[in-house]
Amino acid sequence: MAKFKPYQAGQPHLLPPSLEDYVPKGHLARVVYEAVERLDTRAIEEKYSEKGQHTYHPKVLLKLLFYGYATGVRSGRKIATRCESDTAYMYLGETYQPDFRTINDFRKNHLREIENFFVEVVRLCQELGMVKAGSISIDGTKMRANAAARRSRTKEGYEKWEKKIEEQIRGMLREAEETDAAEDREYGDTRGDEIPKELHEKEQLRKKIQEAYQRIQHEKEKRNLTDGDSRFMKDGQGKIKPGYNCQIAVTDAQVIVAADVVMEPNDRKQLMPMLHHAQETTGEKVTEVLADSGYANYDTYEALEQEEITGYIPDQYFAQKNHGVYDAPDKRYHRENFRYDAAQDVYWCPEGKVLRLYKERDSDDGVVKRKQWIYKGSACGTCPKRAQCTTARYRTLAREKREECQERMRVRLVSAEGKQRYGKRLFTVEPIFGHLKKNLGYRDFLLRSIEKVRGEFKLMCIGYNLMKYWHRKVAMAAG
């Protein structure tokens, strides 16, 4: 009795095998294939001419890119290699083997159209009931730019760098002239028009430096030579490097319905634009939004109330106050321990003394708008605790004219329903960045410039949404 199945090394097939047989039913590759087949790719197709050599159909390359980004393979070289040996890629690529330059060029040249496909993929998820935009969670994370920190300079730094490069170029030219003269004496006439490779590279570097210098004529912060749109940001490990701020808005079913990349390091101004993007993508009204304290500011609170959207967004002092931080003896005279009396329009200090309305103050520094009432104490001069409370003659407090919006937000957050609603963020938006960065390794960008980086981030989000779409289809098939 034979112990093994027939050993068929080198056995030819009577019929060529079908790739359909090598990709199981319910496989992610089949879902990606199906999704891309439903996309309208005419905008890309119209860019190509009928003249010259025929190229790959856009849907072939889109399938490879979407599947690659869904599974953590985004390098053009790696995708091209898998087209030769991985049956899922062979199935999606219809056995074609595009080289890595073709894949990379396609991605780079059609980013605008790829961004539009993000909306179409969200609509596919919507068909399966995964997108109900009534409630969304918003969050952001930093991703490193494709740029080295050492190639960043201020305006003055670029001036010094250019001078240094010019000195090196002059030195190389002198050396070249001396070499030419020596060769003339030894060998006679030579062409003398050869440009040393190193000199050419220095000239190119000087040109880039001059362009970067022109861009930051009126700026004080550093700009990177390699990717001038990137900004210095602190990443999750506390390191400050050139990077971008990536934003997403997510439904309760963890579908990304809005995605963007911005150059601002903080999230203060990002909530309302992301909320509006989510509404445009889904065609549905957002009625509830959850976000962390990085998004908290009076402008946002006011805008949410004007648009009748319920927000759960703690301010920076809220969590500390709830955890008793301001109950410590050295925090006794923190602003949070001054009680506002709305009936009398006064503040009461921890020692029971009153601060009355003193003046109004409105300001706008281009970053933060302030509309404030200033309250000032009148009995500070005789208070034995004054030295612990203020270094000024009288203690003053600034109350935002929109502070009632923040107070209403706090009341909502401390309610039983508010705690339950805000707790959803732990299971909706926060795990997504963990998956993208930890599981798929998307901690940095391959492309450069804000426009291209936005397109690449949309590819990451398309890949993620297709994974969610796949999981839902598998669950539905299982009954």
C-alpha positions as CSV (number, residue, x, y, z in Angstrom):
1,M,0.0,0.0,0.0
2,A,1.5,3.3,-1.1
3,K,2.4,5.8,1.7
4,F,2.4,8.9,-0.5
5,K,0.4,10.6,-3.2
6,P,1.8,10.2,-6.7
7,Y,5.1,12.0,-7.1
8,Q,4.8,14.0,-10.4
9,A,7.9,16.1,-10.7
10,G,8.1,17.5,-14.2
11,Q,4.7,16.1,-15.2
12,P,3.3,18.4,-18.0
13,H,-0.3,19.6,-17.8
14,L,-2.6,18.6,-20.7
15,L,-4.3,21.9,-20.3
16,P,-2.8,25.1,-19.0
17,P,-3.9,25.7,-15.3
18,S,-6.3,28.6,-14.6
19,L,-5.3,31.3,-12.1
20,E,-8.9,31.1,-10.9
21,D,-7.9,27.7,-9.4
22,Y,-5.1,29.3,-7.4
23,V,-7.1,32.0,-5.7
24,P,-9.6,30.6,-3.3
25,K,-13.2,31.8,-3.2
26,G,-13.5,34.7,-0.7
27,H,-9.9,35.6,-1.0
28,L,-9.1,39.4,-0.6
29,A,-7.7,39.4,-4.2
30,R,-11.1,38.5,-5.6
31,V,-12.7,41.3,-3.6
32,V,-10.1,43.8,-4.9
33,Y,-10.7,42.6,-8.4
34,E,-14.4,43.0,-8.1
35,A,-14.1,46.5,-6.6
36,V,-11.8,47.8,-9.2
37,E,-13.9,46.4,-12.0
38,R,-16.7,48.7,-10.7
39,L,-14.6,51.8,-10.8
40,D,-14.9,54.4,-13.6
41,T,-11.4,54.7,-14.9
42,R,-12.1,56.8,-18.0
43,A,-10.4,59.8,-16.6
44,I,-7.1,57.9,-16.6
45,E,-7.8,56.1,-19.9
46,E,-8.3,59.4,-21.7
47,K,-4.7,60.5,-20.8
48,Y,-3.2,57.8,-23.0
49,S,-2.7,58.0,-26.7
50,E,-3.6,55.3,-29.3
51,K,-0.2,55.9,-30.9
52,G,2.9,54.0,-29.8
53,Q,3.3,50.8,-27.8
54,H,0.2,49.6,-26.0
55,T,0.4,49.9,-22.3
56,Y,-1.3,48.1,-19.4
57,H,-5.0,48.9,-18.7
58,P,-5.3,51.2,-15.7
59,K,-7.5,48.7,-13.9
60,V,-4.7,46.1,-14.0
61,L,-2.3,48.5,-12.3
62,L,-5.0,49.8,-9.9
63,K,-5.7,46.2,-8.7
64,L,-2.0,45.6,-8.0
65,L,-1.6,48.9,-6.1
66,F,-4.8,48.5,-4.1
67,Y,-4.0,44.9,-3.1
68,G,-0.4,45.9,-2.3
69,Y,-1.5,48.8,-0.1
70,A,-4.1,46.6,1.6
71,T,-1.5,44.0,2.6
72,G,1.5,46.3,3.4
73,V,3.3,46.0,0.0
74,R,3.7,49.4,-1.6
75,S,7.1,49.3,-3.1
76,G,7.0,49.2,-6.9
77,R,9.9,46.8,-6.9
78,K,8.2,44.4,-4.5
79,I,4.9,44.5,-6.4
80,A,6.7,43.8,-9.6
81,T,8.5,40.8,-8.0
82,R,5.3,39.4,-6.7
83,C,3.7,39.5,-10.2
84,E,6.3,36.9,-11.1
85,S,5.7,34.4,-8.2
86,D,2.6,35.3,-6.1
87,T,-0.6,33.8,-7.5
88,A,-2.8,36.6,-6.0
89,Y,-0.7,39.2,-7.9
90,M,-0.7,37.1,-11.0
91,Y,-4.4,36.8,-10.8
92,L,-4.9,40.6,-10.3
93,G,-2.3,41.4,-13.0
94,E,-3.8,38.9,-15.5
95,T,-0.3,37.3,-15.7
96,Y,1.3,40.5,-16.9
97,Q,4.6,41.4,-15.4
98,P,4.9,45.2,-15.3
99,D,8.3,46.5,-14.2
100,F,8.6,48.6,-11.1
101,R,9.1,51.8,-13.1
102,T,5.7,51.3,-14.8
103,I,4.0,50.8,-11.4
104,N,5.7,53.8,-9.8
105,D,5.1,56.1,-12.7
106,F,1.4,55.1,-12.8
107,R,1.0,55.9,-9.1
108,K,2.8,59.2,-9.4
109,N,1.1,60.3,-12.6
110,H,-2.5,59.5,-11.6
111,L,-2.7,60.5,-7.9
112,R,-5.5,62.9,-8.5
113,E,-7.7,60.2,-10.0
114,I,-6.7,57.7,-7.4
115,E,-7.9,60.2,-4.7
116,N,-11.3,60.2,-6.4
117,F,-11.4,56.4,-6.2
118,F,-11.3,56.8,-2.4
119,V,-14.8,58.2,-2.6
120,E,-16.0,55.3,-4.8
121,V,-14.6,52.7,-2.5
122,V,-16.4,54.4,0.4
123,R,-19.6,54.1,-1.6
124,L,-19.0,50.4,-2.1
125,C,-18.8,50.1,1.7
126,Q,-22.0,52.2,2.0
127,E,-23.9,49.6,-0.2
128,L,-23.1,47.0,2.5
129,G,-24.5,49.2,5.3
130,M,-21.0,49.9,6.7
131,V,-21.3,53.7,6.4
132,K,-23.8,55.5,8.5
133,A,-22.2,58.9,8.9
134,G,-24.5,60.1,11.7
135,S,-21.6,59.6,14.2
136,I,-17.9,59.9,13.2
137,S,-14.7,59.8,15.1
138,I,-11.7,62.0,14.0
139,D,-8.1,61.5,14.8
140,G,-4.6,62.4,13.5
141,T,-1.1,60.9,13.5
142,K,2.3,62.1,12.3
143,M,4.1,60.2,9.5
144,R,7.7,60.9,8.5
145,A,8.4,62.6,5.2
146,N,10.8,61.1,2.6
147,A,13.4,63.6,3.7
148,A,16.5,63.7,6.0
149,A,16.4,66.1,8.9
150,R,20.0,67.1,8.2
151,R,19.0,68.7,4.9
152,S,16.7,71.2,6.7
153,R,17.8,74.9,7.1
154,T,16.4,78.3,8.0
155,K,16.8,81.2,5.5
156,E,20.1,82.1,7.1
157,G,21.2,78.4,7.0
158,Y,20.5,78.2,3.3
159,E,22.6,81.3,2.7
160,K,25.6,79.8,4.5
161,W,25.0,76.4,2.8
162,E,25.0,78.1,-0.6
163,K,28.2,80.0,0.1
164,K,29.9,76.7,1.2
165,I,28.8,75.0,-2.0
166,E,30.0,77.9,-4.1
167,E,33.4,77.7,-2.4
168,Q,33.6,73.9,-3.1
169,I,32.6,74.5,-6.7
170,R,35.3,77.2,-7.1
171,G,37.8,74.8,-5.6
172,M,36.8,72.0,-8.0
173,L,37.1,74.4,-10.9
174,R,40.6,75.5,-9.9
175,E,41.6,71.9,-9.5
176,A,40.2,71.1,-12.9
177,E,42.1,74.0,-14.5
178,E,45.3,72.9,-12.9
179,T,44.7,69.3,-14.1
180,D,44.0,70.5,-17.6
181,A,47.2,72.6,-17.6
182,A,49.3,69.7,-16.4
183,E,47.8,67.4,-19.0
184,D,48.4,70.0,-21.8
185,R,52.0,70.1,-20.8
186,E,52.3,66.3,-20.7
187,Y,50.0,65.2,-23.5
188,G,49.3,68.2,-25.7
189,D,45.9,69.5,-26.6
190,T,42.8,67.8,-25.1
191,R,39.1,68.6,-25.6
192,G,38.8,70.3,-22.3
193,D,35.0,70.4,-22.2
194,E,34.4,67.4,-20.0
195,I,32.4,68.3,-16.8
196,P,33.4,66.2,-13.8
197,K,30.4,64.3,-12.3
198,E,31.0,65.7,-8.9
199,L,31.0,69.2,-10.2
200,H,27.7,68.6,-12.0
201,E,26.2,67.2,-8.8
202,K,27.3,70.3,-6.8
203,E,25.8,72.6,-9.4
204,Q,22.5,70.7,-9.1
205,L,22.6,71.0,-5.3
206,R,23.3,74.7,-5.5
207,K,20.3,75.2,-7.8
208,K,18.1,73.3,-5.3
209,I,19.4,75.4,-2.4
210,Q,18.6,78.6,-4.3
211,E,15.1,77.4,-5.0
212,A,14.6,76.5,-1.4
213,Y,15.9,79.9,-0.3
214,Q,13.4,81.7,-2.5
215,R,10.6,79.7,-1.0
216,I,11.4,80.7,2.6
217,Q,12.3,84.4,2.1
218,H,9.7,85.5,4.6
219,E,9.7,82.5,7.0
220,K,11.6,81.8,10.2
221,E,11.1,78.1,10.5
222,K,13.3,75.5,8.9
223,R,12.5,74.1,5.5
224,N,13.7,70.8,4.1
225,L,15.7,70.7,0.8
226,T,14.5,67.3,-0.2
227,D,10.8,67.8,0.5
228,G,10.1,71.5,1.0
229,D,6.4,70.9,2.0
230,S,7.3,68.8,5.0
231,R,7.5,70.3,8.5
232,F,9.3,69.4,11.7
233,M,6.9,67.4,13.8
234,K,7.2,65.1,16.9
235,D,6.4,61.5,16.0
236,G,4.9,58.8,18.3
237,Q,8.4,58.1,19.8
238,G,9.0,61.7,20.7
239,K,11.5,62.4,17.9
240,I,11.3,65.6,15.9
241,K,11.7,65.0,12.2
242,P,10.4,66.3,8.9
243,G,6.9,64.9,8.5
244,Y,3.2,65.4,7.8
245,N,0.0,65.4,9.9
246,C,-2.4,62.7,8.6
247,Q,-6.1,63.0,9.4
248,I,-9.0,60.5,9.2
249,A,-12.7,60.5,10.0
250,V,-14.2,57.1,10.7
251,T,-17.7,55.6,11.1
252,D,-18.7,53.3,13.9
253,A,-18.0,50.4,11.5
254,Q,-14.4,51.6,11.2
255,V,-14.7,52.7,7.6
256,I,-12.6,55.7,6.8
257,V,-14.9,58.3,5.2
258,A,-12.5,61.2,5.0
259,A,-8.7,61.4,4.8
260,D,-6.3,64.2,4.4
261,V,-2.7,65.3,5.0
262,V,-1.8,68.7,6.3
263,M,1.4,70.6,7.0
264,E,0.3,72.0,10.3
265,P,1.8,70.1,13.2
266,N,-1.2,70.4,15.5
267,D,-4.9,69.4,15.0
268,R,-6.6,72.6,16.2
269,K,-8.1,73.6,12.9
270,Q,-8.7,70.2,11.4
271,L,-11.9,69.0,12.9
272,M,-14.5,71.0,10.9
273,P,-12.8,70.5,7.5
274,M,-12.6,66.7,8.1
275,L,-16.3,66.7,9.2
276,H,-17.3,68.5,6.0
277,H,-15.2,66.1,3.9
278,A,-17.0,63.2,5.6
279,Q,-20.4,64.7,4.7
280,E,-19.4,65.3,1.1
281,T,-18.1,61.7,0.7
282,T,-21.1,60.0,2.2
283,G,-23.8,62.4,1.2
284,E,-25.1,62.1,4.8
285,K,-25.4,64.6,7.6
286,V,-23.0,64.2,10.5
287,T,-24.9,64.6,13.8
288,E,-22.2,63.5,16.3
289,V,-18.4,63.8,16.3
290,L,-15.8,62.4,18.7
291,A,-12.2,63.7,18.9
292,D,-9.4,64.1,21.4
293,S,-8.3,67.3,23.2
294,G,-5.9,68.2,20.3
295,Y,-9.0,69.4,18.4
296,A,-10.5,71.4,21.2
297,N,-10.8,75.2,20.8
298,Y,-13.6,77.8,21.0
299,D,-13.8,78.2,17.3
300,T,-14.6,74.5,16.9
301,Y,-17.1,74.4,19.8
302,E,-18.9,77.4,18.4
303,A,-19.0,76.0,14.8
304,L,-20.4,72.7,16.1
305,E,-23.2,74.4,17.9
306,Q,-24.0,76.6,14.9
307,E,-24.3,73.5,12.7
308,E,-26.3,71.6,15.4
309,I,-23.7,68.8,15.7
310,T,-23.3,67.1,19.1
311,G,-19.6,67.1,20.0
312,Y,-17.6,65.0,22.5
313,I,-14.3,66.8,22.5
314,P,-12.6,67.4,25.9
315,D,-10.5,70.5,26.3
316,Q,-6.9,70.3,27.5
317,Y,-7.7,70.9,31.2
318,F,-10.8,68.6,31.3
319,A,-9.0,65.2,31.9
320,Q,-6.6,66.7,34.4
321,K,-9.5,68.3,36.4
322,N,-11.4,65.0,36.4
323,H,-8.3,63.2,37.7
324,G,-7.9,65.6,40.6
325,V,-4.7,67.3,39.3
326,Y,-5.9,70.7,40.5
327,D,-6.7,69.4,44.0
328,A,-3.0,69.3,44.8
329,P,-1.8,72.0,47.2
330,D,0.5,73.6,44.7
331,K,-2.4,73.8,42.2
332,R,-4.8,75.5,44.6
333,Y,-4.7,78.9,42.7
334,H,-4.9,77.4,39.2
335,R,-7.5,79.0,37.1
336,E,-9.6,75.8,37.2
337,N,-10.1,76.4,41.0
338,F,-11.8,79.8,40.4
339,R,-15.6,79.5,40.3
340,Y,-17.6,81.5,37.9
341,D,-20.9,82.9,39.2
342,A,-23.1,83.5,36.1
343,A,-25.9,85.2,38.1
344,Q,-23.6,88.0,39.3
345,D,-21.1,87.8,36.4
346,V,-18.1,87.5,38.8
347,Y,-15.4,84.9,39.7
348,W,-14.8,83.7,43.3
349,C,-11.2,82.8,44.2
350,P,-10.3,79.8,46.4
351,E,-10.1,82.2,49.4
352,G,-13.6,83.5,48.8
353,K,-12.7,86.8,47.3
354,V,-14.4,88.3,44.3
355,L,-13.0,89.2,40.8
356,R,-15.2,91.6,38.9
357,L,-15.4,92.4,35.2
358,Y,-12.6,94.8,34.4
359,K,-12.4,95.1,30.5
360,E,-12.9,93.4,27.2
361,R,-10.1,92.2,24.9
362,D,-10.3,90.8,21.4
363,S,-7.3,89.7,19.5
364,D,-6.3,87.7,16.4
365,D,-2.6,86.9,15.8
366,G,-3.4,84.9,12.7
367,V,-3.3,81.6,14.5
368,V,-5.7,82.0,17.5
369,K,-8.7,84.3,17.7
370,R,-9.5,85.5,21.2
371,K,-12.7,87.2,22.4
372,Q,-12.3,87.7,26.1
373,W,-13.7,89.4,29.2
374,I,-11.0,90.2,31.8
375,Y,-11.9,89.9,35.5
376,K,-9.7,91.5,38.2
377,G,-9.5,91.0,42.0
378,S,-10.0,94.0,44.3
379,A,-8.9,92.6,47.7
380,C,-5.6,91.0,46.6
381,G,-3.5,93.7,48.4
382,T,-4.6,92.5,51.8
383,C,-4.7,88.7,51.0
384,P,-2.0,86.7,52.9
385,K,-2.0,84.2,50.0
386,R,-1.3,86.7,47.2
387,A,2.3,85.6,46.7
388,Q,1.1,82.0,46.0
389,C,-1.6,83.3,43.7
390,T,0.0,86.0,41.5
391,T,3.2,88.0,41.1
392,A,1.1,91.0,40.0
393,R,-0.6,93.5,42.3
394,Y,-4.0,92.1,41.5
395,R,-5.0,88.6,40.2
396,T,-6.7,88.7,36.8
397,L,-8.6,86.0,34.8
398,A,-9.5,86.0,31.2
399,R,-12.9,84.5,30.3
400,E,-13.6,83.6,26.7
401,K,-16.9,85.1,25.5
402,R,-17.6,81.6,24.1
403,E,-16.6,79.8,27.3
404,E,-20.2,78.7,27.8
405,C,-19.7,76.4,24.7
406,Q,-16.8,74.7,26.5
407,E,-18.8,74.4,29.8
408,R,-21.7,72.8,27.9
409,M,-19.2,70.4,26.3
410,R,-17.8,69.4,29.8
411,V,-21.3,68.8,31.2
412,R,-22.0,66.5,28.2
413,L,-18.7,64.6,28.7
414,V,-19.2,63.9,32.4
415,S,-22.7,62.5,31.9
416,A,-23.2,58.7,31.9
417,E,-24.1,58.9,28.2
418,G,-21.2,61.1,27.4
419,K,-18.7,58.7,29.0
420,Q,-20.2,55.8,27.0
421,R,-20.2,57.8,23.7
422,Y,-16.7,59.1,24.1
423,G,-15.4,55.7,25.0
424,K,-16.2,54.5,21.5
425,R,-13.0,56.2,20.2
426,L,-11.0,53.4,21.8
427,F,-12.7,50.9,19.4
428,T,-13.2,53.0,16.2
429,V,-10.6,55.5,15.2
430,E,-7.6,54.7,17.4
431,P,-7.0,51.1,16.2
432,I,-6.9,52.2,12.6
433,F,-3.6,54.1,12.9
434,G,-2.3,51.2,14.9
435,H,-3.0,48.8,12.0
436,L,-1.6,51.1,9.4
437,K,1.6,51.9,11.3
438,K,2.3,48.7,13.2
439,N,0.8,45.9,11.2
440,L,1.4,47.3,7.7
441,G,4.5,49.4,8.5
442,Y,3.2,52.7,7.1
443,R,5.3,55.0,9.3
444,D,6.7,57.1,6.5
445,F,5.9,58.2,2.9
446,L,7.6,57.1,-0.3
447,L,6.6,60.2,-2.3
448,R,7.4,63.9,-1.8
449,S,5.4,67.1,-1.8
450,I,2.1,67.6,-0.1
451,E,0.1,66.9,-3.2
452,K,1.8,63.5,-3.8
453,V,1.8,62.6,-0.1
454,R,-2.0,63.2,0.0
455,G,-2.5,60.8,-2.9
456,E,-0.3,58.2,-1.2
457,F,-2.2,58.5,2.1
458,K,-5.4,58.0,0.2
459,L,-4.0,54.8,-1.3
460,M,-3.3,53.6,2.3
461,C,-6.9,54.4,3.3
462,I,-8.3,52.7,0.1
463,G,-6.4,49.6,1.0
464,Y,-7.7,49.7,4.5
465,N,-11.3,50.2,3.5
466,L,-11.0,47.3,1.0
467,M,-9.9,45.1,3.9
468,K,-13.0,46.1,5.9
469,Y,-15.2,45.6,2.8
470,W,-13.7,42.1,2.3
471,H,-14.3,41.2,6.0
472,R,-17.9,42.3,5.7
473,K,-18.5,40.3,2.5
474,V,-17.0,37.2,4.1
475,A,-19.2,37.6,7.2
476,M,-22.3,38.0,5.0
477,A,-21.4,34.9,3.0
478,A,-21.0,32.9,6.2
479,G,-24.5,33.9,7.1
